[in-house]
């Protein structure tokens, strides 16, 4: 339970002196983590001086690591200085003396400009000062005491002077190893029992000063927005600002994982809308269509924007799935065409097979008996007539439904979907083109595409906004690793469409709702969707209350948001994902698979076969990184994570610059 500032002081009523950590305790930044300050700098440097500064943020982190290693060689107790870091950075990037002064000055100015007050820290300092308690800022940092004073003044802490600050870089000592606490005790010249220290690091602000008799209180709530420090580049900044905004709004309160899932969904939806608006600005479009459950939220936001007076053309939302488009496109029934309807490892009954193909099947096999994929395909081939009749009926109804949505009107139509291979959109385009004699042409606009999209490009025009098959192999793999998470989060309140039926208003979709999806929607996904819609609306309307504007939405920034959550999830995000399951069966039946896979038993002698089998299971059946980070929290499965990261380096948390 988080305690308030008055409660903390009351618990330590005998204390007469307050020492307090600075970063993430008294002052933070308007970005999610410290290394994102360097991303802000890189953005500014590239804007002013060109692309020779591309990659600066990551190099700045590396330079600090090098400087720390070198400093530790001469003295393990001391902290590194800012000048040492800048010198290493100049060597790494081959910078001049003028560049050295430029980046040093820019980092100081950027830190001050991004400074924000931490409510808890400011509250406890204010109360202590009201009680006439001396307050001393104690910080492990490479910057000078004067720089800390400047940041404090920027957030309204005008009482802070250099004499109120003890910083590691100026004393050759650090809190983490205890040597700076010796400096503090000599400076204060009071009994340790009279000092209360407040900070955010369990060791440096908790265990170490406590070992010297100092009373401590650790509040790490402001560190909750930190992910992997190496992942810093200008593209992370929009999502970083959303995280920082939420961090500051909850302050010492409970962190709701739905908020960051919602922020991610909001970025994705904003990307879908911005992408369509970019297309509209370039050429004439006959129709805009948000499709499948992936497009439901974007269409809702689009429609609400139009209703509020935003000048946007009308757009349709229509339900289709690989199930219906595959079945509607059957012209030949043989082993090859039926293979796509039944996975090699699937087992099912004849009634389920009938539901999957949408027709009755003649078979002598007991309808309660589970049959293999091979037998199931043989039954389908033997029932080719029934399947072809059902396909023609479904195709006719589907075309009637698409006609009502305007997709059969002559001209160029934009179809918006989440992803991932474009095969279903290619099949849809074939059916529509055949029905209209090529008068209606479809262009697929997808959030992400991976390498399997290559074979579809000859059939339909495809564009990946945040990721496509032309990106690196490792980024394609990273996308594959988060598909299940995204499909669970970016969805609709209704089930998957498995057919179309006649209704009073024409032809309507037939939906199948699974119990696990209903429960997921009630427990988490409904809140994620609501947050996502709010975030997306604020972004695309350039709301003054949003730290992210429509101009910030690019393929690179949406990809960065996908990576920050999908590739480097936080513990709260992993924990809540344990409730969720992904339905991948083509008939949308069954309990699906858990987003987080179960950890295997690691053999005494690990071989490539074991590592590949575990990797493939995670990649194709679960949320890869969510599972790996979940396993990494437990000693008994952490070694398996290490095995996988060594064999498949792209699974390591760092995605920037890799």
N, C-alpha and C positions, 0 to 999 in steps of 0.2 A: 504494500500500500504506500502511495506517495504522501509524504507529509508536507504541510504548508510551512511557510517561513516562520509564522508565529509559533507553530507547534515545535519546530526544530529548536528555536531559541529557548522555549519553555523547557524542553527536555534537557537543555544544557545551561540551566540558569546560573550555575556557578562560574561559567566562563566570563572573563572580563575583556578578552581580546578575540576578534574575529579575523581569521585569515581565509582568503577565498581564491579559488582558481579563477582564471580569466576566461579562456576560450571554452565555449559551450556551457559555462556556469554563470558568468556575468555578462558576457558579450558573445554573440554568434555572428553568422553571416547570412545574407539573404539567398544563399545557395545551400544545397543539401549537405555538402561535406567540404572540408578544407581545400582539397585538391581542385575543386571546381572553381576556386578563385583563379587558378592558373588558366582555366578554360576561358574565363572572362578576359583575362589578359591576352590570350592567344587571339580571341575574336577581335580585340581592339588593335593588336599589332598587325594582323592580316588586313584589317580595314585601312589602317594608316600606311602600311609599308609593303603590302603585297604578300604573296604566298610563300615567300622564303621563310616565314614564321610558322608555317603549317607544322603541326606536331610539337609546338613549343610546350604545351601544357604537360604532356607526358614526359618530355625531356627535363622539364623543371622538377618533376617528381624523382626521376632517375638521378639527376644531379644532386639532390638532397641526400639520397641514399648513399651515393659515392662519398659525399662530404662527411657523412656520419661515420662511414666505415674508416675513412682516413683519420678522423678525429679520435676514434676509439683506439687506434694503434698507438697514439702518443699518450692518451690519457682516457681511461675507460670511464672516469667520473664526469668529465666535462661534456657540455652540450656543444653542438656545432654553432657557428656564427652565420649570420646572413651573408656576410661578405664571402665566406668560404663557399657557401652554396652558389652564389653568383659566379664565382671564379670557376667552379666546376662546370656550371652551365655554359659559360663562355667557351670553355675547352670542348665540351660536347658538341656545341653548335657552331664552333669556329666564329665566335663573335668578337667584335672589336672593343676597344676601351670605351668608345662612345656608346656602343650597345650595352656594355656593362652598366653604365650610369643610367641608360634608358630603362632597362628592365628593373633595376633596383628601385628607381623612382616610381615606375609604374606599379610595381607590386605594393609598395607602401600606400600609394594613392588608391589603388583598387581595394585593398583591405579596408581602408577607412570608408570608402564609398559604399561598401557592402555591409558594414557593421550594423547589427541590430541588437537591441537589448534583450536579455533573457529575464523574463518576468520573475521567476523564482529567485534568481541571484540578486536582482535589483531590490526585490522586496526584503530579503534578509539583510542586505547591506543598509537599506533605509531604516529598518527597525533597530539594527545595531547602533547606527549613528544617533538615532533618537535616544538610545540608552547611554550615549557618550562612550561607547566601546570603540577603541582604536580599530581601524580596518586596514589590513595589509593584503595586497594582491600578490599571490605567489604563483608563478607560471613557469612551466617548462616550455620555452620557446626560443627560437633563434633570433627574433627581433629584439630591438632595444626597449628599455623601459619607456623612453619617450614615445616610441611608436604605440605602445599599449596605452599611454596617456592620450594620444591623439584619437585612438579608436574609442576609448571611454568617453571622451568629450563629444565625439560624433553621435553618441546615443544619449547624450544628456547627462552623463556622470561628470559634471564640471568640477566636482570636489577633488578628483584624482590628480595627483602630481607625481613626478618621478620618485619622490621620496616615499610614496605609498606603494611602490612596486618593487618586488624582487623577482628578477627574471633570470633563468638559468644561463643564458648566453653571456651575461655580464659577470657571472660569479664562478665560472668554471666548475659548476656543480649542477645536479639535477634532482628533482623530486623523486623520480623513479628509482634511483639507487640510494636515496636517503641523504646524500651529501648536501643538497640544497636546504633540507630541513635543519641541518646543523647551522647553516648560515642564518636561517630564519630565527632559530632559538637564540643565537648570539645577538642578532639585531634587536629582538624584542626584549631580551633580558628579563623574562618572566618565567615562572614555573610552567612547564608544559601542561600541567593540569588546569591552568587558567585559560588555555587557548582552545577555541572551537574552530576547526577547519572544515570548509564546505567545498566540495569539488565534484567532478563527474567521472573520475577514473578510480576503479576499485583498488588498484594497487597504489598508484602515486598519491592519490588523495585519501585513501582509506587505510590499507594495511601498513604502509610505510610510516606515515606520521603517527598512527596508533601505536606502533612499536616503540615510539619515543615518548609515549604518555600523553599525546595530544588527542583530545576528543574529536571525532570526525563524523561527518554526515555526507554520504555519497548520493547524488541525484544524477543519474545518467540519462535522463529522459531526452535531453537535447542531442544525444549521440545516436538516437534511433534512426535518423535519416541517413546515417553513414552506410555506404555499401563498400565496394572495393576501391581503394584509393588510387589504383593505377588507371581506372577507367575515367579519364578526364580528357575532354575534347569539347570544342564549342557546341557540338551537336547534343551533348547531354544537358545543356543549360535550361531549355524550356521545362523538361520534366524535373530537373533539379529544383527549379523555382517553385514548381507545384508542391514538391515534397517539403521544401523549406517553409512554404506558406502553411501547410497543414501542421508541420512540426511546431511552429510558433503558435498556431491557434489552439492546439491541445496542451501545449506547454508541459506541465507536470501531470496532465491527465492521462487516461488510457489511450493507447494507440490502436485505432481500428484498421485492420488490414484491408477492409473493404474500400477505404479511402484511396489507397495507392493503386489497388486493382482498378478502381473507378477512374483515377487520374490517367492510368494507362489506356483504358477503354476510351476515355474522352479524347486523348491524343490520337488514337486510331480513327475514331469517328470524325474528328476534326480533319484528319488527313484525307479521309474519303470525300468529305465535302469540299475541301480546298482543291483536291485533285479534279473533281468534276467542274468546279468553277474555273479552273485553269483551262480545261478543255473547251468550255463554253466561250471563253474569251478568245479562243484561237480559230474555231470553226463552227459551222452551223450543225446542229444536232436535231434529229427527228424525235428522239425520246431519251429520257433518263430513267433507268430502272435499277432500283436497289433490290437485290435478290437474295433468296435463301434466308435462313435465320440470321446469318451474318450481317445482312443489310437492314434488318428491322430497325435497329436503334438509329442508324444514320438517316433512314427515311423518316423516322419520327421527328428527329431534330430538324431535318430539312422542311418537313411539313409545318412544324411549329414556327420556324423562321418565316415561312411564307405567310402564315396566319398573323404573325406579329407585324407584317408590313415590309419585310425584307424582300427586295426584288429578286426573285428566283423563279424559274419556270416550274411548271408542275412536273412532278416525278412520280412514277408508280413504284409500288412494292409488290412483287409477286413471289409466290412460294414455289420453289422447285428444288429438287435434290438429285443426287446422282442416281438414286433408286428409280425415280420416275423418268428421268431423261434417258437412262440406259434402257429401261423397259419399253419406253415409247419409241426407241430407235432400233428395235430388233427387226431385221429383215431376213436373217438367216439363223437357224437354230442348229448349232453343231457344238462339238466339244470346246472349240476355241472361243466361240461367242458366249457360251454358258460358263466358262471358267471365271469370267469377271464377276459373276453373281455369287460365287461360293469360294471362300478362301480355302487354301489347301489344308489348313488345320481345323476347319470348321466341322462340327457334327450337329445334326438337327433331325427333327421328325418330318414326315411328309406334310402334315398340316402347316408347319412353319415354312416349308419350301413353297407351298401353295400361296401363302400370304406374301412371300418374298417376290414371287413372279406374278401375283395378281390373277391367278386362274386355278381351276381345278386340275388335278393331275391323276391320271389313271395309273395305279400301281397295286401290286399284290402284297406289298410289304405292310405289315402291321403298322397302323397309324400312330401307335404309341411308342414304337421302337426308334431309337436314335440311329441314324445312318451316317456313313462316312461321306466325305466330299466327293469321292470317286463315284459312289453309288448314286448320290444326289444328282450329279451331272448326267449320269446315264438315264435316270428317270426323266430329266428335262429334255434330253435329245429324243427320247421315245414319245414325248408329248409335244412335239414341235407344232402340230396343228393348233392345239389349245393355246400355246404360248403366242403364236403369230396372230391369232384372232384377238387375244387379250391385248397384245401390243398395239394392234391397229385401233382398237376401241379406246385405249388410253391415249394414243397419239391424237385421235380426233378430239377427245375431251380437252387434252392439254392445249391444242391449238385454239380451241374455242376460248379457253381461259386466257391464253396469251393475246388473243385478238382483243379481248376486253381490256387488257392492260396496255394496248397500243403498240405491242412489239411487232405486229405484222404490218404496220403501216410502212409504206415505202420510205427509204432513207437510212441514214446512219444512226444507230442506236448505241448508247453507252450503257453497259451492264456492270454494276458495281458489286463486288463480292470481296470477301476477306482473302481468299486464296484456295489452293496452293499450287496446283499443277495446271489449272485451266482446262482440264479434260472435260468436265461437265459443261462448261461454257462452250467449248468447242462442239460438243454433241448437240447442245441447244442451238448453236448457230447453224449447224447442218440441217436440223429439223426445220428451223425457221426459213432458211434459204430455200430448201426444197419446196416448202409450202407456198412461198411467195415468188418462186422463179428467180431468186436472187435479188428481188427488189428491196428486201429488208436485210441490212448488213449490221452485224453485231461487232462491237469492240469491247473487250473485257478490260476493266480497270480494277486491278486487285491490289490489296495492301501488300501482299507478299507472294512471290513465286520462287520455287526452287528448281533444281536441274531437270526434273521430269517435265517441266513446262516446255522444254526445247522441242519435243516432238509434236506439241500442239500448235506451235507457231505457224506451221504450214496450213493449218485448218482455220485459224481465227487470229485476229489481231489481239495481242495481249500486252499489257503494261503493268509492271510491278512498281508500286509507288515507293514503298520503304525497302524492298528487297526483291531482286529478281535473279534468274538463273545465270546472268552474266557477272554476278558478284563472285567473290572468292569461294572456293570449295568449302573452306572452314565456316564462312558466314552462311552458306547454304545449309551446312550441317547444324549450325547454331539455330537457324530457323526451324529445321526439322525437329530439334530438341524441345521447342516450345509450342508446337502446333496444338497439342492436346489442351494445354493451358488456355490458349487463345480461343479455341473453339468452345470451351466451357464458359469462358467469360464474355465473349462477344456473341450474344445469342438473343433469342426472342422469347416472350412469355408463352408462346404456343409450341407444340411439338413439331416434329419433322413431318413433311408432307410425303405421303406414300401413294397418293392417287388424287383423282378429281371426280366429283359427283355432280349431278344435276341439282340445282336449287332454284328457289323462287327468283333469284337475281342472276340466273345463268349457271355457269359452272363454278363450283367452289372447291378449294383444297380439302383433302381428307388428311387430318393430322393424327399422328400417333404420339402420345405422351407416355414416357416411361416414369415409373415411380421415383427412380433415383434422380432424374432431371427435375421433377416437380419438387422434391425435397431440397435439392441444391438451389433451386430458384428461390424457394421460401427462406432458406437459411442464409443465403449469401448473395446469389447472383442478382436478385431483384434490387438489392441495395447498390451493388456494383453498377448496374444499368442506370439507376437513377442518378448516381454520382457522375457516371460517364456522360449522360445527357446534359447535366448541368455544366460540367467542365467544357464539353465540346461547344455548347451554345455560347458560353462566355468567351471562348477563344475565337470562334468564327465571327462573332459580333464585335470583337475588339472591346469587350467590356472593360471599363476603367478599374473594376475590381479584380480582374484577372491578371496575374503576373506573366501570362503568355498571350501573345496576340496572333492573329491569323498569319501575319508575315513570318512568324517563327516556325510555322508548320511547313516542313519540307520532308522529303523522303528520309534524309539523314537524321532529323530530329525525332521522327516517329520510330525509326529503327533503333535509335539510342534509347528511347523509352521502353521499347520492347525488350531490349537487352538488359537494361537496368533492373527491370522486374523479373523478366523471364530467365535471364542468365545469371543474375546475382540477387536472388530473392532474399529478403530479410526473414528472421525467425518467425515473426508473426504471420507473414504471408505463407510460409511453409506450413505452419501449424494449422491454419484455417483450411488449407488445401487438402488436408487429410480427410475432410468430409466429402470431397468431390470425386466423381467418377466420370469417365469419358465414354460415350456410346459411339462405337465405330462401326457396328454391324450395318450392312447396307439396308436391312429391313428395319433398322432402328429398334430392334428388340433386345432383350437381355439386360443384365445388370451392368454391362460395360466393364471397364478396367479402372482401378484406382489411379488418380493422378500421381500419387506417390507409390512407387513400387516397393515390395518387401525386400529387405536385404538378404542376399544369399549367404550360405555358410561358406566361408573362405577356406579352400583346401590348404593343407600344410605346404604343398608344393604347387604354386600358382603357375599355370601355363597360358599360352596365348588363347587356347580354345576357351578356357574359363572366362578370361577377360572379354573376348569377343562376344561370347554368348550373353554375358550380363549386359554389355554395352548395347547389343542389338535388341535385347528385350526392352531396355529402357527407351532407346531411340524410337522404337516403333509402337510401344504400348503404353508409355507413361510420359510424365513431364520429366525430361532428362535432368535438368539442373535442379529442379525442386527436389527430386529424389536424391541426387548426389549430395546436396547441401544438408538434406535431412539425415542421410547416413553419416555424414561427416560430424554430426553432433554426438555420435555414439562411438566410443572406442572400439567396440566389437565390429563395426562396419566401416570405420574410417580408413582402414587399410585397403578395403576394396575400392574406395574412392581414389586412393593414391595409385592403385594399380591401373585404374581406368584413365586417370589424368596423365600418367606416364606414357601409356600406349596411345592415347588420343589427346594430344596437348590442347586441342580446341575446347575441351571440356573444362579446362582450368578457368577460374573466375575472370581473369583479365581478358577482355575482348577488344579493347582499344589498342591499336597498333599491332595486332596479332594477325 
